[in-house]
Amino acid sequence: MQKVKKIPMRQCIGCRERKEKKNLIRMVRTPEGEVLADESGRKNGRGAYLCRDLRCLEKAVKSGALNRAFQINMSEEEIEQLKCQVENMNEKQ
């Protein structure tokens, strides 16, 4: 009898849908307090997951879910940097 491999699932903080971890982008707040998109999915810090769709990032910002997830208040500049990082990750794929 073969063992069935469990697929890791995570919830997008923007649309609140559960999806496979590999289809989401991990956002991380580093111990230094910087928030960035984690391409490797292994960086140290507090993590949250977002769909690859920019609309989910915008929903997370508008609803305050991003600030709650990272327990900080992000500036407009930091949010714009995150949007650029997400766009770049989508282009690479």
DSSP file (Angstrom, degrees, kcal/mol; ACC not computed):
  #  RESIDUE AA STRUCTURE BP1 BP2  ACC     N-H-->O    O-->H-N    N-H-->O    O-->H-N    TCO  KAPPA ALPHA  PHI   PSI    X-CA   Y-CA   Z-CA
    1    1 A M              0   0    0      0, 0.0     2,-0.2     0, 0.0     0, 0.0   0.000 360.0 360.0 360.0 126.1    0.0    0.0    0.0
    2    2 A Q        -     0   0    0      1,-0.1     2,-0.4     0, 0.0     0, 0.0  -0.562 360.0-118.6 -83.8 144.5    1.4    3.4   -1.1
    3    3 A K        -     0   0    0     -2,-0.2     2,-0.5     1,-0.0    -1,-0.1  -0.664  26.1-127.7 -80.5 131.5    1.5    6.3    1.2
    4    4 A V        -     0   0    0     -2,-0.4     2,-0.4     1,-0.0    -1,-0.0  -0.691  22.5-128.1 -82.8 126.2   -0.6    9.2   -0.1
    5    5 A K        -     0   0    0     -2,-0.5     2,-0.3     1,-0.1    -1,-0.0  -0.597  19.8-129.4 -78.5 129.2    1.5   12.4   -0.1
    6    6 A K        -     0   0    0     -2,-0.4    -1,-0.1     1,-0.0     0, 0.0  -0.617  14.4-138.3 -80.3 132.3   -0.2   15.3    1.7
    7    7 A I        -     0   0    0     -2,-0.3     2,-0.2     1,-0.0    -1,-0.0  -0.813  21.6-123.4 -92.6 121.0   -0.4   18.6   -0.3
    8    8 A P        -     0   0    0      0, 0.0    13,-2.6     0, 0.0     2,-0.3  -0.448  29.5-162.5 -67.3 131.3    0.3   21.6    1.9
    9    9 A M  E     -A   20   0A   0     11,-0.2     2,-0.3    -2,-0.2    11,-0.2  -0.882   9.5-178.0-114.6 145.6   -2.5   24.1    1.8
   10   10 A R  E     -A   19   0A   0      9,-2.7     9,-2.8    -2,-0.3     2,-0.5  -0.948  24.7-119.3-138.2 159.5   -2.4   27.8    2.8
   11   11 A Q  E     -A   18   0A   0     -2,-0.3    38,-0.5     7,-0.2     2,-0.3  -0.871  22.8-127.6-105.0 130.7   -5.0   30.6    3.0
   12   12 A C  B  >  -b   49   0B   0      5,-2.4     4,-1.3    -2,-0.5    38,-0.2  -0.569  11.0-146.5 -70.5 132.1   -4.5   33.8    0.9
   13   13 A I  T  4 S+     0   0    0     36,-2.5    -1,-0.1    -2,-0.3    37,-0.1   0.599  94.2  51.0 -79.1  -8.6   -4.9   36.8    3.2
   14   14 A G  T  4 S+     0   0    0     35,-0.3    -1,-0.1     3,-0.1    36,-0.1   0.933 127.7  13.8 -87.9 -62.2   -6.5   38.8    0.4
   15   15 A C  T  4 S-     0   0    0      2,-0.1    -2,-0.1    44,-0.0     3,-0.1   0.561  92.7-132.7 -93.8  -9.8   -9.3   36.6   -1.0
   16   16 A R     <  +     0   0    0     -4,-1.3     2,-0.3     1,-0.2    -3,-0.1   0.646  56.1 143.4  67.5  17.7   -9.3   34.2    2.0
   17   17 A E        -     0   0    0     -6,-0.0    -5,-2.4     1,-0.0     2,-0.5  -0.672  51.7-125.5 -88.4 143.3   -9.3   31.1   -0.4
   18   18 A R  E     +A   11   0A   0     -2,-0.3     2,-0.3    -7,-0.2    -7,-0.2  -0.769  42.3 161.5 -87.6 128.6   -7.4   28.0    0.6
   19   19 A K  E     -A   10   0A   0     -9,-2.8    -9,-2.7    -2,-0.5     2,-0.1  -0.883  46.9 -72.3-139.3 168.9   -5.0   27.0   -2.2
   20   20 A E  E >   -A    9   0A   0     -2,-0.3     3,-1.8   -11,-0.2     4,-0.3  -0.425  43.4-125.3 -64.5 138.7   -1.9   24.8   -2.6
   21   21 A K  G >  S+     0   0    0    -13,-2.6     3,-1.6     1,-0.3    -1,-0.1   0.847 108.1  60.1 -54.7 -38.8    1.1   26.4   -1.0
   22   22 A K  G 3  S+     0   0    0    -14,-0.3    -1,-0.3     1,-0.3   -13,-0.1   0.690 100.6  56.1 -67.8 -17.4    3.1   26.2   -4.3
   23   23 A N  G <  S+     0   0    0     -3,-1.8    29,-0.5     2,-0.1    -1,-0.3   0.418 101.0  72.3 -92.9   1.3    0.5   28.4   -6.1
   24   24 A L  E <  S-C   51   0B   0     -3,-1.6     2,-0.5    -4,-0.3    27,-0.2  -0.733  77.9-123.0-114.1 162.3    0.9   31.2   -3.5
   25   25 A I  E     -C   50   0B   0     25,-3.5    25,-2.4    -2,-0.3     2,-0.6  -0.901  23.3-135.9-103.1 131.3    3.5   33.8   -2.8
   26   26 A R  E     -CD  49  38B   0     12,-0.7    12,-3.5    -2,-0.5     2,-0.4  -0.775  16.0-161.6 -88.1 124.9    4.9   33.9    0.8
   27   27 A M  E     -CD  48  37B   0     21,-3.8    21,-2.3    -2,-0.6     2,-0.4  -0.840  13.1-166.3 -99.8 143.7    5.3   37.4    2.2
   28   28 A V  E     -CD  47  36B   0      8,-2.7     8,-2.4    -2,-0.4     2,-0.7  -0.991  24.1-148.7-137.6 140.4    7.6   37.7    5.1
   29   29 A R  E     -CD  46  35B   0     17,-2.6    17,-1.7    -2,-0.4     6,-0.2  -0.940  32.2-141.9-101.8 114.3    8.4   40.3    7.8
   30   30 A T    >   -     0   0    0      4,-3.0     3,-2.3    -2,-0.7    15,-0.2  -0.232  26.0-103.1 -71.5 163.2   12.0   39.8    8.6
   31   31 A P  T 3  S+     0   0    0      0, 0.0    -1,-0.1     0, 0.0    14,-0.1   0.761 124.2  60.9 -57.6 -23.5   13.4   40.1   12.2
   32   32 A E  T 3  S-     0   0    0      2,-0.1    13,-0.0     1,-0.0    -2,-0.0   0.571 122.1-108.0 -79.4  -9.2   14.7   43.6   11.1
   33   33 A G  S <  S+     0   0    0     -3,-2.3     2,-0.3     1,-0.3    12,-0.0   0.475  73.5 137.5  97.4   4.0   11.1   44.6   10.4
   34   34 A E        -     0   0    0     -5,-0.0    -4,-3.0     2,-0.0     2,-0.5  -0.663  42.8-147.4 -85.0 136.9   11.3   44.7    6.6
   35   35 A V  E     +D   29   0B   0     -2,-0.3     2,-0.3    -6,-0.2    -6,-0.2  -0.913  31.9 150.6-106.3 128.0    8.4   43.2    4.6
   36   36 A L  E     -D   28   0B   0     -8,-2.4    -8,-2.7    -2,-0.5     2,-0.4  -0.974  50.4 -93.1-150.9 164.2    9.1   41.5    1.3
   37   37 A A  E     -D   27   0B   0     -2,-0.3     2,-0.9   -10,-0.2   -10,-0.2  -0.677  37.4-144.2 -79.9 129.8    8.1   38.8   -1.1
   38   38 A D  E     -D   26   0B   0    -12,-3.5   -12,-0.7    -2,-0.4    -1,-0.0  -0.824  18.7-178.5-102.6 100.4    9.9   35.6   -0.3
   39   39 A E  S    S+     0   0    0     -2,-0.9    -1,-0.2     1,-0.2   -12,-0.0   0.877  84.9  46.2 -65.8 -37.8   10.7   33.7   -3.5
   40   40 A S  S    S-     0   0    0      1,-0.1    -1,-0.2   -14,-0.0    -2,-0.1   0.783  96.4-139.2 -77.4 -26.4   12.4   30.8   -1.8
   41   41 A G  S    S+     0   0    0    -15,-0.2    -2,-0.1     1,-0.0   -14,-0.1   0.633  83.1  87.3  77.2  13.6    9.6   30.4    0.9
   42   42 A R        +     0   0    0    -16,-0.1     3,-0.1     2,-0.1    -3,-0.0   0.350  49.8 128.4-127.5   3.8   12.3   29.8    3.5
   43   43 A K        -     0   0    0      1,-0.1     2,-0.2     3,-0.0    -5,-0.1  -0.283  64.9-102.6 -66.3 150.7   13.4   33.2    4.8
   44   44 A N  S    S+     0   0    0    -16,-0.1     2,-0.2     2,-0.0    -1,-0.1  -0.472  77.8  56.9 -69.9 139.2   13.4   33.8    8.5
   45   45 A G  S    S-     0   0    0    -15,-0.2     2,-0.4    -2,-0.2   -15,-0.2  -0.735  92.6 -36.1 134.1-178.7   10.5   35.8    9.9
   46   46 A R  E     - C   0  29B   0    -17,-1.7   -17,-2.6    -2,-0.2     2,-0.3  -0.642  62.4-156.6 -80.3 127.0    6.7   36.0   10.2
   47   47 A G  E     + C   0  28B   0     -2,-0.4     2,-0.3   -19,-0.2   -19,-0.2  -0.736  20.6 174.4-112.0 155.1    5.0   34.7    7.0
   48   48 A A  E     - C   0  27B   0    -21,-2.3   -21,-3.8    -2,-0.3     2,-0.4  -0.965  25.2-126.5-148.5 155.3    1.7   35.2    5.3
   49   49 A Y  E     -bC  12  26B   0    -38,-0.5   -36,-2.5    -2,-0.3     2,-0.3  -0.855  21.7-178.4-115.2 143.2    0.5   34.0    1.9
   50   50 A L  E     - C   0  25B   0    -25,-2.4   -25,-3.5    -2,-0.4   -38,-0.1  -0.972  31.3-109.5-133.6 147.8   -1.0   35.8   -1.1
   51   51 A C  E     - C   0  24B   0     -2,-0.3   -27,-0.1   -27,-0.2     6,-0.1  -0.276  37.4-110.6 -63.4 162.9   -2.3   34.7   -4.5
   52   52 A R  S    S+     0   0    0    -29,-0.5     2,-0.4     4,-0.1    -1,-0.1   0.489  91.3 103.4 -76.4  -1.7   -0.1   35.7   -7.4
   53   53 A D  S >> S-     0   0    0      1,-0.1     3,-1.1    37,-0.0     4,-1.0  -0.689  70.8-142.7 -85.1 129.1   -2.9   38.2   -8.4
   54   54 A L  H 3> S+     0   0    0     -2,-0.4     4,-2.4     1,-0.3     5,-0.2   0.783  98.8  68.0 -61.7 -26.2   -2.2   41.8   -7.6
   55   55 A R  H 3> S+     0   0    0      1,-0.2     4,-2.3     2,-0.2    -1,-0.3   0.856  96.6  53.6 -63.1 -33.0   -5.9   42.3   -6.7
   56   56 A C  H <> S+     0   0    0     -3,-1.1     4,-2.4     2,-0.2    -1,-0.2   0.886 107.7  49.9 -68.0 -37.9   -5.4   40.0   -3.7
   57   57 A L  H  X S+     0   0    0     -4,-1.0     4,-2.0     2,-0.2    -2,-0.2   0.924 111.4  49.1 -63.8 -43.4   -2.6   42.2   -2.5
   58   58 A E  H  X S+     0   0    0     -4,-2.4     4,-2.7     1,-0.2    -2,-0.2   0.891 111.2  49.6 -63.9 -39.7   -4.8   45.3   -2.9
   59   59 A K  H  X S+     0   0    0     -4,-2.3     4,-2.7     2,-0.2     6,-0.3   0.915 109.8  51.4 -62.8 -43.2   -7.6   43.5   -1.0
   60   60 A A  H  X>S+     0   0    0     -4,-2.4     6,-1.8     1,-0.2     5,-0.9   0.867 113.3  45.0 -63.6 -36.8   -5.2   42.6    1.8
   61   61 A V  H ><5S+     0   0    0     -4,-2.0     3,-0.5     4,-0.2    -2,-0.2   0.938 114.4  48.0 -70.1 -47.3   -4.0   46.2    2.1
   62   62 A K  H 3<5S+     0   0    0     -4,-2.7    -2,-0.2     1,-0.2    -3,-0.2   0.877 115.0  44.3 -63.5 -39.8   -7.5   47.7    1.9
   63   63 A S  H 3<5S-     0   0    0     -4,-2.7    -1,-0.2    -5,-0.2    -2,-0.2   0.615 110.4-119.5 -81.5 -12.0   -9.0   45.3    4.5
   64   64 A G  T <X5S+     0   0    0     -4,-0.7     4,-2.2    -3,-0.5     5,-0.2   0.520  76.4 127.9  85.7   5.3   -6.0   45.8    6.8
   65   65 A A  H  >< +     0   0    0     -5,-0.9     4,-2.7    -6,-0.3    -4,-0.2   0.853  69.5  53.9 -64.3 -35.1   -5.2   42.0    6.6
   66   66 A L  H  > S+     0   0    0     -6,-1.8     4,-1.7     2,-0.2    -1,-0.2   0.928 110.3  46.0 -65.9 -44.6   -1.6   42.7    5.7
   67   67 A N  H  >>S+     0   0    0     -7,-0.4     5,-1.5     1,-0.2     4,-0.9   0.893 114.9  48.0 -64.5 -39.9   -1.0   45.0    8.7
   68   68 A R  H  <5S+     0   0    0     -4,-2.2     3,-0.4     2,-0.2    -2,-0.2   0.916 109.2  53.0 -66.4 -43.0   -2.7   42.4   11.0
   69   69 A A  H  <5S+     0   0    0     -4,-2.7    -1,-0.2     1,-0.2    -2,-0.2   0.866 120.6  32.2 -61.5 -37.0   -0.7   39.5    9.6
   70   70 A F  H  <5S-     0   0    0     -4,-1.7    -1,-0.2     2,-0.2    -2,-0.2   0.436 102.5-129.0-102.5  -0.4    2.6   41.3   10.2
   71   71 A Q  T  <5S+     0   0    0     -4,-0.9     2,-0.3    -3,-0.4    -3,-0.2   0.862  74.1  96.6  55.2  41.3    1.5   43.2   13.3
   72   72 A I  S   <S-     0   0    0     -5,-1.5     2,-0.6    -6,-0.2    -1,-0.2  -0.924  77.9-112.3-144.6 169.1    2.8   46.5   11.9
   73   73 A N        -     0   0    0     -2,-0.3     2,-0.3    -3,-0.1    -6,-0.0  -0.948  35.9-148.9-106.7 113.8    1.5   49.6   10.0
   74   74 A M        -     0   0    0     -2,-0.6     2,-0.1     1,-0.1    -7,-0.1  -0.601   9.0-129.6 -85.9 141.8    2.9   49.6    6.5
   75   75 A S     >  -     0   0    0     -2,-0.3     4,-2.0     1,-0.1     5,-0.2  -0.383  25.5-109.1 -81.1 165.0    3.6   52.8    4.7
   76   76 A E  H  > S+     0   0    0      1,-0.2     4,-2.3     2,-0.2     5,-0.2   0.875 120.6  55.8 -60.5 -37.4    2.4   53.5    1.1
   77   77 A E  H  > S+     0   0    0      1,-0.2     4,-2.0     2,-0.2    -1,-0.2   0.912 106.9  48.2 -63.1 -43.5    6.1   53.3    0.0
   78   78 A E  H  > S+     0   0    0      1,-0.2     4,-2.0     2,-0.2    -1,-0.2   0.885 111.0  51.4 -64.4 -38.7    6.4   49.8    1.5
   79   79 A I  H  X S+     0   0    0     -4,-2.0     4,-2.3     2,-0.2    -2,-0.2   0.903 108.7  50.6 -65.5 -41.5    3.2   48.7   -0.2
   80   80 A E  H  X S+     0   0    0     -4,-2.3     4,-2.2     1,-0.2    -1,-0.2   0.891 108.7  52.1 -63.5 -39.5    4.4   49.9   -3.6
   81   81 A Q  H  X S+     0   0    0     -4,-2.0     4,-2.2     1,-0.2    -1,-0.2   0.901 108.9  50.7 -62.8 -40.4    7.6   48.0   -3.1
   82   82 A L  H  X S+     0   0    0     -4,-2.0     4,-2.6     2,-0.2    -2,-0.2   0.916 108.0  52.6 -63.1 -42.7    5.7   44.9   -2.4
   83   83 A K  H  X S+     0   0    0     -4,-2.3     4,-2.5     1,-0.2    -2,-0.2   0.916 109.6  49.1 -59.5 -43.2    3.5   45.4   -5.5
   84   84 A C  H  X S+     0   0    0     -4,-2.2     4,-2.5     1,-0.2    -1,-0.2   0.908 110.9  50.0 -62.2 -42.4    6.7   45.7   -7.6
   85   85 A Q  H  X S+     0   0    0     -4,-2.2     4,-2.2     2,-0.2    -2,-0.2   0.907 111.4  48.1 -63.6 -42.0    8.1   42.5   -6.1
   86   86 A V  H  X S+     0   0    0     -4,-2.6     4,-2.1     2,-0.2    -2,-0.2   0.917 111.6  50.3 -65.1 -43.1    4.9   40.6   -6.8
   87   87 A E  H  X S+     0   0    0     -4,-2.5     4,-2.0     1,-0.2    -2,-0.2   0.922 110.9  49.3 -60.2 -44.3    4.8   41.8  -10.4
   88   88 A N  H  X S+     0   0    0     -4,-2.5     4,-1.7     1,-0.2    -1,-0.2   0.888 110.0  50.8 -63.5 -38.9    8.5   40.8  -10.8
   89   89 A M  H  X S+     0   0    0     -4,-2.2     4,-1.1     1,-0.2    -1,-0.2   0.881 109.7  50.7 -66.0 -37.4    7.8   37.3   -9.4
   90   90 A N  H  < S+     0   0    0     -4,-2.1    -1,-0.2     1,-0.2    -2,-0.2   0.865 108.2  52.5 -68.3 -35.5    4.8   36.9  -11.8
   91   91 A E  H  < S+     0   0    0     -4,-2.0    -1,-0.2     1,-0.2    -2,-0.2   0.864 106.3  53.9 -67.3 -36.2    6.9   37.9  -14.8
   92   92 A K  H  <        0   0    0     -4,-1.7    -1,-0.2     1,-0.2    -2,-0.2   0.797 360.0 360.0 -67.3 -28.7    9.6   35.3  -13.9
   93   93 A Q     <        0   0    0     -4,-1.1    -1,-0.2    -3,-0.1    -2,-0.2   0.485 360.0 360.0 -75.4 360.0    7.0   32.5  -13.8
